[in-house]
Amino acid sequence: VNSALVTLSRGDPETQYVVCKNIHAILVIFPNLICNSLDSFYVRFTDPPYVKLEKLRLLLKLVTPSTACQILKELEEYSSEVDLVFAEEVVKGIATVALKIESVAPSCVELLLRIVGRRPELLPQVITSCKNIVRKYPEQLVLETLIIEHGADAVAEEDAKVSLIWMLGEFCDFITDGKPIITRFIDELMSHEQPVQMAILSAVIKMFLRDPVGMEQTLNIVLDTLTTRSNDPDLRDRAYAYWRLLSKGVGVAKMKQIVHGHQVPITVESTFSDAMTMADLKKSINTAAVVFGKP
């Protein structure tokens, strides 16, 4: 089966795409099936975008402690791809490797820094990927390096801003210029998207719990602005909830439990399709169901 799949993977782009989709399903049943044939599924310059993406996903599925370094070298080459969408997926893939294999996490972070140094346009995706990495490995925080080299103002995309602000709040004790940066976001609070506003509120609360005296005025400004000017009920209710907790004299320790709560561990492992059971998957191999991911 292994050699047959490798042979088929050298066919025309359409065949390669279908083969990769089927291999995804087969790997759920036989995880080690093609682990010795990685190079047969490397992305080629001539591959069309849809094949490149499937091959990339397949390589990430095949990451193990023994193949991680080899796959990282490939991803570093792919990061030079002209296609920005594919390059962004590669950046996500590097974070996935870090999350799957702890031993290469420092190498993944270093690679992300090198990539954004060569390609500043990938900064938003690099910041989001770094956020995912530090959720699992807090010691790999490199936000300050990114801010010094590129500036917080260069982050314009919504997801990247949310990731940046989350790290500012979560690791405010370790980021020297965290307060001035969050203040710039607060100055334009009502012009930001709702998820960004929610991230600002959460970050300011976390910073207040670390430094109640220094952040009290800033927190009052944020709470007053959101409760009086926001039209979003979720955002307004969250601000009111924090305000009530503070007004009732809830202690800092209790507030930390409420604000931080239980963090769900980040994971990159997922089934082939939530809609398909193992029995469905076995019956669906080599059918259109595998391509569409539906029984």
TISE-870486 format. One record per residue: residue number from 1; x negated, y, z negated of N, C-alpha, C, CB in turn. Coordinates in steps of 0.2 Angstrom, whole numbers. Glycine has a CB too. Layout:
<panus>
PANU   pos     nc1     nc2     nc3    cac1    cac2    cac3     cc1     cc2     cc3    cbc1    cbc2    cbc3
PANU   NUM       X       Y       Z       X       Y       Z       X       Y       Z       X       Y       Z
...
</panus>
This chain:
<panus>
PANU   pos     nc1     nc2     nc3    cac1    cac2    cac3     cc1     cc2     cc3    cbc1    cbc2    cbc3
PANU     1      -4      -6       0       0       0       0      -4       6       0       5       0      -6
PANU     2     -10       6      -4     -14      12      -4     -17      14       2     -20      10      -9
PANU     3     -20       9       6     -23      10      12     -18      12      18     -27       4      15
PANU     4     -12      10      17      -6      12      22      -4      19      21       0       7      21
PANU     5      -4      21      14      -2      28      13      -7      33      15      -1      29       6
PANU     6     -14      31      14     -19      35      16     -19      36      24     -26      32      14
PANU     7     -18      30      28     -18      31      35     -12      35      37     -17      23      38
PANU     8      -6      34      34       0      39      36      -2      46      34       6      36      32
PANU     9      -6      47      29      -7      54      27     -11      58      32     -10      54      21
PANU    10     -14      54      37     -18      58      43     -14      59      49     -24      53      44
PANU    11      -7      58      49      -3      59      54      -2      66      56       3      55      54
PANU    12       4      67      60       6      74      61       8      77      55      11      74      67
PANU    13       9      84      55      11      88      49      18      85      46      12      95      50
PANU    14      23      84      50      29      81      47      28      75      44      34      81      53
PANU    15      24      70      46      23      64      43      19      65      37      19      59      48
PANU    16      14      69      37      11      70      30      15      73      25       5      76      32
PANU    17      20      77      27      25      80      22      29      75      19      29      86      25
PANU    18      32      70      23      36      65      21      32      60      16      39      61      26
PANU    19      26      59      18      22      54      15      20      57       8      15      53      18
PANU    20      18      63       7      17      66       1      23      66      -4      15      74       2
PANU    21      29      68      -1      35      67      -5      36      60      -8      41      70      -1
PANU    22      35      55      -3      36      48      -6      31      46     -11      36      44       0
PANU    23      25      49     -10      20      47     -15      21      50     -22      13      50     -12
PANU    24      24      56     -22      26      59     -28      31      54     -32      30      66     -27
PANU    25      36      51     -28      40      47     -31      37      40     -33      46      45     -26
PANU    26      33      38     -29      29      31     -31      25      32     -37      25      29     -25
PANU    27      22      38     -38      17      39     -43      21      39     -50      14      46     -43
PANU    28      27      41     -50      31      40     -56      32      33     -58      39      43     -55
PANU    29      32      28     -53      32      21     -55      25      18     -56      36      17     -49
PANU    30      21      20     -51      14      17     -51       9      23     -52      12      13     -45
PANU    31       7      26     -58       4      32     -59      -4      32     -56       3      34     -66
PANU    32      -7      26     -55     -14      25     -53     -14      23     -46     -17      21     -58
PANU    33      -9      23     -42      -9      20     -36     -15      23     -31      -2      21     -32
PANU    34     -15      30     -31     -20      32     -26     -25      36     -29     -16      37     -21
PANU    35     -27      35     -35     -32      39     -39     -39      39     -36     -32      37     -46
PANU    36     -40      34     -32     -47      33     -29     -47      36     -22     -49      26     -29
PANU    37     -42      39     -20     -41      41     -13     -40      49     -13     -36      37      -9
PANU    38     -42      52     -18     -41      60     -18     -43      63     -12     -44      63     -24
PANU    39     -48      62      -9     -51      66      -3     -46      65       3     -58      64      -1
PANU    40     -42      60       3     -38      59       9     -32      64       8     -35      52       9
PANU    41     -31      68       2     -25      72       2     -28      79       0     -21      70      -4
PANU    42     -34      81       2     -37      87       1     -33      92       6     -44      88       2
PANU    43     -32      98       5     -29     103       9     -34     104      15     -27     109       6
PANU    44     -32     104      21     -36     106      27     -34     113      29     -35     101      33
PANU    45     -39     116      32     -37     123      35     -32     123      40     -44     126      38
PANU    46     -31     118      44     -26     118      49     -19     115      47     -29     113      55
PANU    47     -19     113      41     -12     111      38      -7     117      38     -13     108      31
PANU    48      -1     116      40       4     121      39       6     122      32      11     119      43
PANU    49       9     128      30      10     130      23      14     125      19      14     136      23
PANU    50      19     122      22      23     117      18      19     111      17      29     115      22
PANU    51      14     109      21      10     103      19       5     105      14       7     100      26
PANU    52       2     111      15      -3     113      10       0     113       3      -5     120      11
PANU    53       6     115       2       9     116      -5      11     109      -7      16     120      -4
PANU    54      13     104      -3      14      97      -5       8      94      -7      18      93       0
PANU    55       2      95      -3      -4      92      -5      -7      95     -12      -9      93       0
PANU    56      -6     101     -13      -8     104     -19      -4     101     -25      -7     112     -19
PANU    57       2     100     -24       6      98     -30       4      90     -31      14      98     -28
PANU    58       2      87     -26       0      80     -26      -6      80     -30       0      77     -20
PANU    59     -11      84     -28     -18      84     -32     -17      85     -39     -22      89     -29
PANU    60     -12      90     -41     -11      92     -48      -8      86     -52      -6      98     -48
PANU    61      -4      82     -48      -1      76     -51      -6      71     -53       5      73     -46
PANU    62     -12      71     -49     -17      66     -49     -22      68     -54     -20      64     -43
PANU    63     -22      74     -57     -27      76     -62     -28      71     -68     -26      83     -64
PANU    64     -34      69     -69     -36      65     -75     -42      68     -78     -36      57     -73
PANU    65     -44      66     -84     -51      68     -86     -57      67     -82     -52      65     -93
PANU    66     -56      61     -78     -62      60     -73     -61      63     -67     -62      52     -72
PANU    67     -55      66     -65     -55      69     -58     -54      77     -59     -49      66     -54
PANU    68     -53      79     -65     -52      86     -66     -57      91     -63     -51      88     -73
PANU    69     -64      90     -64     -69      94     -62     -69      94     -54     -76      92     -64
PANU    70     -68      88     -51     -68      87     -44     -62      91     -41     -67      80     -42
PANU    71     -56      91     -44     -50      95     -41     -51     102     -42     -44      92     -45
PANU    72     -54     104     -48     -56     111     -49     -60     114     -44     -59     112     -56
PANU    73     -65     111     -41     -69     113     -36     -65     114     -30     -75     108     -34
PANU    74     -61     110     -28     -56     110     -23     -52     117     -23     -52     104     -22
PANU    75     -49     118     -29     -45     123     -31     -48     130     -30     -42     123     -38
PANU    76     -55     130     -32     -59     136     -31     -59     138     -23     -66     135     -34
PANU    77     -60     133     -19     -60     134     -12     -54     136      -9     -63     128      -8
PANU    78     -48     133     -12     -42     135      -9     -40     142     -11     -36     130     -12
PANU    79     -43     145     -17     -41     152     -19     -43     157     -14     -45     153     -26
PANU    80     -47     155      -9     -49     160      -4     -45     160       2     -56     159      -2
PANU    81     -39     156       1     -34     156       7     -31     163       8     -29     151       5
PANU    82     -31     164      14     -28     171      17     -20     171      15     -28     171      24
PANU    83     -17     165      15     -10     165      13      -9     167       6      -7     158      15
PANU    84      -6     173       4      -6     175      -3      -1     170      -7      -3     182      -3
PANU    85       4     168      -4       9     163      -8       5     157     -10      15     161      -3
PANU    86       1     154      -5      -2     148      -7      -8     149     -12      -6     145      -1
PANU    87     -11     155     -11     -16     157     -16     -13     158     -23     -20     164     -14
PANU    88      -7     160     -24      -4     161     -30      -2     154     -33       3     165     -29
PANU    89       0     150     -29       1     143     -31      -5     139     -34       4     139     -26
PANU    90     -11     141     -30     -17     138     -33     -19     141     -40     -23     140     -28
PANU    91     -18     147     -41     -19     150     -47     -15     147     -53     -18     158     -47
PANU    92      -8     146     -51      -4     142     -56      -7     135     -57       3     141     -53
PANU    93      -9     132     -51     -12     125     -52     -18     125     -56     -14     123     -45
PANU    94     -22     130     -56     -28     130     -61     -26     130     -68     -33     136     -60
PANU    95     -20     134     -70     -18     134     -76     -15     127     -78     -12     139     -77
PANU    96     -12     123     -73      -9     117     -74     -15     112     -76      -5     114     -68
PANU    97     -20     112     -73     -26     108     -74     -28     109     -82     -32     109     -69
PANU    98     -29     115     -83     -31     117     -90     -26     114     -95     -31     125     -91
PANU    99     -19     115     -94     -14     112     -99     -14     105     -99      -8     115     -97
PANU   100     -16     101     -94     -16      94     -94     -23      91     -97     -15      91     -87
PANU   101     -28      94     -96     -35      92     -98     -38      97    -102     -39      90     -92
PANU   102     -38      96    -109     -41     101    -113     -48     102    -112     -40      99    -120
PANU   103     -52      97    -110     -59      98    -110     -62     103    -104     -62      91    -108
PANU   104     -57     104     -99     -59     108     -94     -56     115     -94     -57     105     -87
PANU   105     -52     116    -100     -49     123    -101     -53     129    -100     -45     123    -107
PANU   106     -59     129    -104     -64     134    -103     -66     136     -96     -70     133    -108
PANU   107     -67     130     -92     -69     131     -85     -64     134     -81     -71     124     -82
PANU   108     -57     132     -83     -52     135     -79     -51     142     -80     -45     131     -81
PANU   109     -52     144     -86     -52     151     -88     -57     155     -84     -52     153     -95
PANU   110     -63     153     -84     -69     156     -81     -67     156     -73     -75     152     -82
PANU   111     -64     151     -71     -63     151     -64     -58     156     -62     -60     144     -61
PANU   112     -53     157     -66     -47     162     -65     -50     169     -65     -42     162     -71
PANU   113     -55     170     -70     -59     177     -70     -63     178     -64     -63     177     -76
PANU   114     -66     173     -61     -70     174     -55     -65     175     -49     -74     167     -53
PANU   115     -59     172     -49     -55     173     -43     -52     180     -43     -49     168     -44
PANU   116     -50     182     -49     -47     189     -49     -52     194     -48     -44     191     -56
PANU   117     -59     193     -49     -64     197     -48     -65     198     -40     -71     195     -51
PANU   118     -64     192     -36     -64     192     -29     -58     195     -26     -66     186     -27
PANU   119     -52     193     -29     -46     195     -26     -41     198     -31     -42     189     -23
PANU   120     -42     205     -32     -38     209     -37     -31     208     -36     -40     216     -37
PANU   121     -28     207     -30     -21     206     -29     -18     200     -32     -20     206     -21
PANU   122     -22     196     -35     -20     190     -38     -19     191     -46     -24     184     -37
PANU   123     -21     197     -48     -21     199     -55     -14     197     -58     -22     206     -56
PANU   124      -8     199     -56      -2     197     -59      -1     189     -60       4     199     -55
PANU   125      -3     185     -55      -2     178     -56      -8     175     -61      -3     174     -50
PANU   126     -14     178     -61     -19     176     -66     -17     178     -73     -26     180     -64
PANU   127     -14     184     -74     -12     186     -81      -6     181     -83      -9     193     -81
PANU   128      -1     179     -79       4     174     -81       1     167     -82       9     174     -75
PANU   129      -4     165     -78      -7     159     -79     -11     159     -86     -12     157     -74
PANU   130     -15     164     -87     -18     165     -94     -14     165    -100     -23     171     -94
PANU   131      -8     168     -99      -3     167    -104      -1     160    -106       3     171    -103
PANU   132       0     156    -101       2     149    -102      -4     145    -105       4     146     -95
PANU   133     -10     147    -103     -16     143    -106     -16     145    -113     -22     145    -102
PANU   134     -16     151    -115     -17     153    -122     -11     151    -127     -18     161    -123
PANU   135      -5     150    -124       0     147    -128      -2     140    -131       6     146    -124
PANU   136      -6     136    -127      -9     130    -129     -16     130    -133      -9     125    -124
PANU   137     -20     135    -130     -27     136    -132     -28     143    -134     -32     133    -127
PANU   138     -26     145    -140     -27     152    -142     -34     155    -141     -24     154    -149
PANU   139     -39     150    -142     -46     152    -142     -48     155    -135     -50     147    -145
PANU   140     -44     153    -130     -46     155    -123     -43     162    -121     -43     150    -118
PANU   141     -41     166    -126     -38     173    -124     -44     177    -121     -36     176    -131
PANU   142     -42     179    -115     -47     184    -111     -43     190    -109     -49     180    -105
PANU   143     -38     192    -112     -34     197    -110     -38     204    -110     -27     198    -114
PANU   144     -42     205    -115     -46     211    -116     -50     212    -110     -49     211    -122
PANU   145     -53     206    -108     -58     206    -102     -54     208     -96     -61     199    -101
PANU   146     -48     206     -95     -44     208     -89     -42     215     -89     -38     203     -88
PANU   147     -41     217     -95     -38     224     -95     -44     229     -94     -35     226    -102
PANU   148     -50     227     -97     -56     232     -96     -58     232     -89     -62     229    -100
PANU   149     -58     226     -85     -60     226     -78     -55     229     -73     -62     219     -77
PANU   150     -48     228     -75     -43     230     -70     -38     235     -72     -40     223     -68
PANU   151     -37     236     -79     -33     240     -81     -26     238     -82     -33     247     -77
PANU   152     -22     240     -87     -15     237     -88     -11     240     -83     -13     239     -95
PANU   153     -12     246     -81      -8     250     -76      -8     246     -69     -10     257     -75
PANU   154     -13     242     -68     -13     238     -62      -7     232     -61     -20     235     -60
PANU   155      -5     231     -67       0     225     -68       7     228     -66       0     222     -75
PANU   156      10     227     -61      17     230     -59      22     224     -58      16     233     -52
PANU   157      21     218     -57      26     213     -56      29     211     -63      23     207     -53
PANU   158      35     210     -63      39     209     -69      36     203     -74      47     207     -68
PANU   159      35     197     -71      33     192     -74      26     193     -78      33     185     -70
PANU   160      22     196     -74      15     198     -76      16     203     -82      11     201     -71
PANU   161      20     208     -81      21     213     -87      23     209     -93      26     218     -85
PANU   162      28     205     -92      31     201     -98      25     197    -101      37     196     -96
PANU   163      21     194     -97      16     190    -100      10     194    -103      12     186     -94
PANU   164       9     200    -100       4     204    -103       6     207    -110       3     210     -99
PANU   165      13     209    -111      16     212    -117      16     206    -122      22     215    -115
PANU   166      18     200    -120      18     194    -125      11     193    -128      21     188    -121
PANU   167       6     193    -124      -1     192    -127      -3     198    -131      -6     191    -121
PANU   168      -1     204    -130      -2     210    -134       1     209    -141       0     217    -131
PANU   169       7     207    -141      11     206    -147       8     200    -151      18     205    -146
PANU   170       7     194    -148       5     188    -151      -2     188    -154       6     182    -146
PANU   171      -6     192    -150     -13     192    -152     -16     199    -154     -18     189    -147
PANU   172     -11     203    -156     -13     210    -157     -19     211    -162      -7     214    -160
PANU   173     -20     206    -166     -26     206    -171     -33     206    -167     -26     201    -176
PANU   174     -33     203    -161     -39     202    -158     -40     206    -152     -39     195    -156
PANU   175     -35     211    -150     -36     215    -144     -37     222    -147     -29     214    -140
PANU   176     -42     225    -145     -44     231    -148     -40     237    -146     -51     233    -146
PANU   177     -38     238    -140     -34     243    -137     -26     241    -137     -36     246    -131
PANU   178     -24     236    -140     -17     234    -140     -12     239    -141     -16     228    -144
PANU   179     -13     243    -146      -8     248    -148      -7     254    -143     -10     252    -155
PANU   180     -13     257    -140     -12     262    -135      -9     259    -128     -19     264    -133
PANU   181     -10     253    -127      -7     250    -121       0     249    -122     -11     243    -119
PANU   182       2     246    -127      10     245    -129      13     252    -129      11     241    -135
PANU   183      10     257    -131      13     264    -132      14     266    -125       8     268    -135
PANU   184      10     265    -120      11     267    -113      17     264    -110       5     265    -109
PANU   185      18     257    -112      24     254    -110      31     257    -113      24     246    -111
PANU   186      30     259    -120      36     261    -123      38     268    -121      34     262    -131
PANU   187      33     272    -118      34     279    -116      39     278    -110      28     282    -114
PANU   188      39     273    -106      43     272    -100      48     266    -102      39     271     -94
PANU   189      50     265    -108      54     260    -110      60     258    -106      56     260    -117
PANU   190      64     264    -104      71     263    -101      70     262     -93      75     269    -102
PANU   191      64     263     -91      63     262     -84      61     255     -82      58     267     -81
PANU   192      59     251     -87      57     244     -86      63     239     -85      53     242     -92
PANU   193      62     234     -82      67     228     -81      69     226     -88      64     223     -76
PANU   194      75     222     -88      77     220     -95      72     215     -98      84     217     -94
PANU   195      69     210     -94      65     205     -98      59     209    -101      63     200     -93
PANU   196      56     214     -97      51     218    -100      53     222    -106      48     223     -94
PANU   197      59     225    -106      61     228    -112      61     223    -118      68     231    -111
PANU   198      64     217    -117      64     212    -122      57     210    -125      68     206    -119
PANU   199      53     210    -120      46     208    -122      43     214    -126      41     207    -116
PANU   200      44     220    -124      41     226    -128      44     226    -135      43     232    -125
PANU   201      51     224    -136      54     224    -142      51     219    -147      61     223    -142
PANU   202      50     213    -144      47     207    -148      40     209    -150      47     201    -144
PANU   203      36     212    -145      29     213    -146      28     218    -152      25     216    -140
PANU   204      32     224    -151      32     229    -156      34     226    -163      37     235    -155
PANU   205      39     222    -164      40     219    -170      34     215    -173      47     214    -169
PANU   206      31     211    -169      25     207    -171      20     211    -173      23     202    -165
PANU   207      19     217    -170      13     221    -171      15     225    -178      12     227    -166
PANU   208      21     226    -179      24     230    -185      22     225    -191      31     231    -185
PANU   209      24     218    -190      23     214    -196      15     213    -198      26     207    -194
PANU   210      11     214    -193       4     214    -194       1     221    -198       0     213    -188
PANU   211       5     226    -196       3     233    -198       9     237    -199      -2     236    -193
PANU   212      12     236    -205      19     240    -206      18     247    -206      22     237    -212
PANU   213      13     250    -209      12     257    -210      10     260    -203       6     258    -215
PANU   214       6     257    -200       3     260    -193       9     260    -188      -3     257    -191
PANU   215      13     255    -188      18     253    -183      25     255    -184      18     246    -181
PANU   216      26     258    -190      33     259    -192      36     265    -188      33     262    -200
PANU   217      33     270    -186      36     275    -182      37     273    -175      31     281    -182
PANU   218      32     269    -172      33     266    -166      39     261    -165      27     262    -163
PANU   219      40     257    -170      46     253    -171      52     256    -171      45     248    -177
PANU   220      52     262    -175      59     266    -176      61     269    -169      58     271    -181
PANU   221      56     271    -165      57     274    -159      60     269    -154      51     277    -156
PANU   222      57     263    -154      60     257    -149      67     255    -151      55     251    -150
PANU   223      68     254    -158      74     252    -160      80     257    -159      74     250    -168
PANU   224      78     264    -160      83     269    -159      84     270    -151      80     276    -161
PANU   225      79     269    -147      80     270    -140      85     264    -137      74     270    -136
PANU   226      83     258    -139      87     252    -137      94     252    -139      83     246    -138
PANU   227      95     254    -146     102     254    -148     106     259    -146     102     254    -156
PANU   228     103     265    -144     108     270    -142     108     271    -134     105     277    -145
PANU   229     103     269    -130     103     270    -123     103     264    -119      96     274    -122
PANU   230     102     258    -122     103     252    -118     110     250    -116      99     246    -121
PANU   231     111     248    -110     118     245    -109     118     237    -109     120     248    -102
PANU   232     112     234    -110     112     227    -110     114     224    -117     105     225    -108
PANU   233     119     220    -117     122     218    -124     116     214    -128     128     215    -123
PANU   234     113     209    -124     108     205    -127     102     209    -130     105     200    -122
PANU   235     100     214    -127      94     218    -129      97     222    -135      92     223    -123
PANU   236     102     225    -134     105     230    -139     106     226    -146     111     233    -137
PANU   237     109     220    -145     111     216    -151     104     213    -154     115     210    -149
PANU   238      99     212    -150      93     210    -153      90     216    -157      88     207    -148
PANU   239      90     222    -155      87     227    -158      91     229    -165      88     234    -154
PANU   240      98     228    -164     102     229    -170     100     224    -176     109     229    -169
PANU   241      99     218    -173      98     212    -178      91     213    -182      97     205    -174
PANU   242      86     216    -178      80     217    -181      81     223    -186      74     219    -176
PANU   243      85     228    -184      86     234    -188      89     232    -195      90     239    -185
PANU   244      94     228    -194      98     225    -200      93     221    -205     104     221    -198
PANU   245      89     217    -202      85     213    -206      80     218    -210      81     208    -202
PANU   246      77     223    -207      73     227    -210      76     232    -215      69     232    -205
PANU   247      82     234    -214      86     238    -218      88     234    -225      92     241    -215
PANU   248      89     228    -224      91     224    -230      84     222    -234      94     217    -228
PANU   249      79     224    -232      73     223    -236      70     216    -236      74     224    -243
PANU   250      71     213    -230      68     206    -229      61     206    -229      71     203    -223
PANU   251      57     202    -233      50     202    -234      47     201    -227      48     198    -239
PANU   252      40     203    -227      36     202    -221      35     194    -219      29     205    -222
PANU   253      34     190    -225      33     183    -223      40     180    -220      32     180    -230
PANU   254      46     182    -223      52     179    -220      53     182    -213      58     181    -225
PANU   255      51     188    -212      52     191    -205      48     187    -200      51     199    -205
PANU   256      42     186    -202      37     182    -198      40     175    -196      30     181    -201
PANU   257      43     172    -201      47     166    -199      52     167    -194      49     162    -206
PANU   258      56     172    -195      62     173    -190      59     175    -183      66     179    -193
PANU   259      54     180    -183      52     182    -177      48     177    -173      47     189    -178
PANU   260      43     174    -176      39     169    -173      43     162    -172      33     168    -177
PANU   261      47     160    -177      51     154    -176      46     148    -175      56     155    -171
PANU   262      50     143    -172      46     137    -169      45     138    -162      51     131    -171
PANU   263      38     138    -160      36     138    -153      37     131    -150      30     142    -153
PANU   264      40     131    -145      41     125    -141      34     123    -137      46     125    -136
PANU   265      31     118    -138      24     116    -135      25     117    -127      22     109    -137
PANU   266      20     120    -124      21     120    -117      18     114    -114      16     126    -114
PANU   267      22     112    -109      20     105    -105      21     106     -98      25     100    -108
PANU   268      17     102     -94      17     103     -87      20      96     -84      10     104     -84
PANU   269      21      91     -89      23      85     -86      31      85     -85      22      79     -91
PANU   270      33      83     -79      40      83     -78      42      77     -74      43      89     -74
PANU   271      48      75     -74      50      69     -70      51      71     -62      57      66     -72
PANU   272      51      66     -58      52      68     -51      58      72     -50      52      62     -47
PANU   273      63      71     -53      69      75     -52      74      73     -58      73      73     -45
PANU   274      77      78     -61      81      77     -67      87      74     -65      83      84     -70
PANU   275      89      74     -58      95      71     -56      94      64     -54      98      75     -50
PANU   276      88      61     -54      87      54     -52      84      50     -58      82      54     -46
PANU   277      87      44     -59      85      40     -64      79      35     -61      91      35     -67
PANU   278      76      31     -65      71      27     -62      74      22     -57      67      23     -67
PANU   279      80      20     -58      83      15     -53      84      19     -47      89      12     -56
PANU   280      87      25     -47      88      29     -41      82      30     -37      91      36     -43
PANU   281      77      32     -41      70      33     -38      68      27     -34      65      35     -43
PANU   282      68      21     -37      66      15     -33      70      14     -27      66       9     -38
PANU   283      76      15     -27      80      14     -21      79      20     -16      88      14     -23
PANU   284      77      25     -18      77      31     -14      70      32     -10      77      37     -18
PANU   285      65      28     -12      59      28      -8      60      27      -1      54      23     -11
PANU   286      56      31       3      57      30      11      64      32      13      55      23      13
PANU   287      67      36      10      74      39      12      74      47      11      80      36       8
PANU   288      79      50      14      79      57      14      80      59       7      85      60      18
PANU   289      83      55       2      84      57      -5      77      59      -8      87      51      -9
PANU   290      72      56      -6      65      58      -9      63      65      -7      60      53      -8
PANU   291      64      66      -1      62      72       2      66      78      -1      63      73      10
PANU   292      72      77      -2      77      82      -5      77      82     -13      84      82      -2
PANU   293      74      77     -16      74      76     -23      81      75     -26      71      82     -26
PANU   294      85      72     -22      92      71     -25      94      63     -23      97      76     -22
PANU   295      98      60     -28     100      53     -26     105      53     -20     103      50     -32
</panus>
